[in-house]
Amino acid sequence: MADKLLEVKGVSKIFRVGGMLRGKKLVAVDNVSLSIDNDKPVILSIVGESGCGKSTLCKMILRLHNPDMGDIVMDGKSYADKKSYDPKQFKLDVQPIFQNPYESFSARKTVDTYLYNTALRLGIAKNRAEADKVVDEALKSVGMSLAVVKGKYATQFSGGELQRVSIARALITRPKLIIADEPVAAIDASMKMNIVNLFKELRDKYKISFIYITHDLSTAYYVSDYIATLYRGCLIEYGPAKQIMDNPAHPYTELLMSSVPRVGDKWEKEIAMPDMEGKEYAVEYCKFAPRCPYATDECRQKRPDAKDMGNGRMVLCCHPLCQQTKEA
Ligand SMILES: Nc1ncnc2c1ncn2[C@@H]1O[C@H](COP(=O)(O)OP(=O)(O)OP(=O)(O)O)[C@@H](O)[C@H]1O
């Protein structure tokens, strides 16, 4: 077993927007590095406002996009080494959960069909009787059961219940990593904590790590072991969640944290300035400088280097708001 479950190494993704001839390059993910250890499962939240590159980064981890630069290594296997890629093993190890559970299940098939398919097609169960057991166990892990779910269609569940079924489906493969892209965004505020609590339970019980992509800072605040803040494609702050949230080093993280925490709150309405998005993606110096209350000439002249704050913490800022992190 490799030391690291996941290593994202200097990864970038460049899109061409506005046509092939007149279009421009948009660096949606810009030289991002982060990692998750194999021996200690964690919940890593990726936060940042709309369009900062959260989904693009996760699509690269899920192998739905190829990185244009850098590499991703999953449990010791480099994505660049296409020959050693085993799609079935990858599906067993890494499972996605999407934002809207009603889009994950067709209205024409009963939801248990999806769970049986996952169990049988990926070889977790050899026959229907074994699949009954596997599916029931997975549903029980999320507080449901086959008896309750069997024969029902997606529309017969609430959003929170159906998201639990999606999580049960992901659990069937006994994954090492679950990537949940805005899993509570389409769910009633009262059920949000219920779902993120489940992530904590599953982390501890089954030793699964989670990448939790979210706009919802209040749930990120509550659930995360580590936080990665993205801004215009750059990883601007990364490290242990409590340290970052209590004592942010980047002015953008400070701005985000000032809106924490009320369940269901989003910060984007207060601070997003979409008209600046294209310009900020393109700037050659610090991408946050145009909005930063502390920006100096230095910030408007060069890209900041990643500063190691100690204790696994990193900040991308010319003038971090705090210096060395104390040991946890
Ligand atoms: N296939 C694509 N082609 C061109 N541009 C893209 C493509 N996918 C994403 N982008 C652009 O890349 C940037 C990052 O998008 P991404 O979806 O990763 O952001 P996000 O942080 O997940 O946003 P949201 O929270 O709204 O889902 C955005 O400016 C987006 O418009």
The ligand as an SDF file (V2000), in Angstrom:
LIG
                    3D

 31 33  0  0  0  0  0  0  0  0999 V2000
  -15.7550   22.1060  -20.5370 N   0  0  0  0  0  0  0  0  0  0  0  0
  -15.4620   23.3920  -20.3080 C   0  0  0  0  0  0  0  0  0  0  0  0
  -15.1430   24.2180  -21.3250 N   0  0  0  0  0  0  0  0  0  0  0  0
  -14.8210   25.5240  -21.1180 C   0  0  0  0  0  0  0  0  0  0  0  0
  -14.7950   26.0960  -19.8990 N   0  0  0  0  0  0  0  0  0  0  0  0
  -15.1050   25.3200  -18.8410 C   0  0  0  0  0  0  0  0  0  0  0  0
  -15.4670   23.9370  -18.9870 C   0  0  0  0  0  0  0  0  0  0  0  0
  -15.7210   23.4230  -17.7500 N   0  0  0  0  0  0  0  0  0  0  0  0
  -15.5360   24.4370  -16.8880 C   0  0  0  0  0  0  0  0  0  0  0  0
  -15.1770   25.5730  -17.5240 N   0  0  0  0  0  0  0  0  0  0  0  0
  -14.8500   26.8720  -16.9200 C   0  0  0  0  0  0  0  0  0  0  0  0
  -13.8120   26.6250  -15.9790 O   0  0  0  0  0  0  0  0  0  0  0  0
  -14.0140   27.4300  -14.8000 C   0  0  0  0  0  0  0  0  0  0  0  0
  -14.1130   26.5070  -13.5950 C   0  0  0  0  0  0  0  0  0  0  0  0
  -15.3330   25.7600  -13.7020 O   0  0  0  0  0  0  0  0  0  0  0  0
  -15.7810   24.6770  -12.5980 P   0  0  0  0  0  0  0  0  0  0  0  0
  -17.0740   24.0830  -13.0420 O   0  0  0  0  0  0  0  0  0  0  0  0
  -14.6600   23.7650  -12.3300 O   0  0  0  0  0  0  0  0  0  0  0  0
  -16.0080   25.6180  -11.3300 O   0  0  0  0  0  0  0  0  0  0  0  0
  -16.7320   25.2920   -9.9410 P   0  0  0  0  0  0  0  0  0  0  0  0
  -15.9140   25.9140   -8.8850 O   0  0  0  0  0  0  0  0  0  0  0  0
  -16.9970   23.8200   -9.8260 O   0  0  0  0  0  0  0  0  0  0  0  0
  -18.0940   26.0890  -10.1200 O   0  0  0  0  0  0  0  0  0  0  0  0
  -19.5570   25.7400   -9.5480 P   0  0  0  0  0  0  0  0  0  0  0  0
  -19.4400   25.8480   -8.0650 O   0  0  0  0  0  0  0  0  0  0  0  0
  -20.4140   26.8130  -10.1360 O   0  0  0  0  0  0  0  0  0  0  0  0
  -19.8930   24.3620  -10.0180 O   0  0  0  0  0  0  0  0  0  0  0  0
  -15.2790   28.2400  -15.0460 C   0  0  0  0  0  0  0  0  0  0  0  0
  -14.9190   29.5140  -15.5210 O   0  0  0  0  0  0  0  0  0  0  0  0
  -16.0060   27.4400  -16.1160 C   0  0  0  0  0  0  0  0  0  0  0  0
  -16.8230   28.2820  -16.9030 O   0  0  0  0  0  0  0  0  0  0  0  0
  1  2  1  0
  2  3  1  0
  2  7  2  0
  3  4  2  0
  4  5  1  0
  5  6  2  0
  6  7  1  0
  6 10  1  0
  7  8  1  0
  8  9  2  0
  9 10  1  0
 10 11  1  0
 11 12  1  0
 11 30  1  0
 12 13  1  0
 13 14  1  0
 13 28  1  0
 14 15  1  0
 15 16  1  0
 16 17  2  0
 16 18  1  0
 16 19  1  0
 19 20  1  0
 20 21  2  0
 20 22  1  0
 20 23  1  0
 23 24  1  0
 24 25  2  0
 24 26  1  0
 24 27  1  0
 28 29  1  0
 28 30  1  0
 30 31  1  0
M  END
$$$$
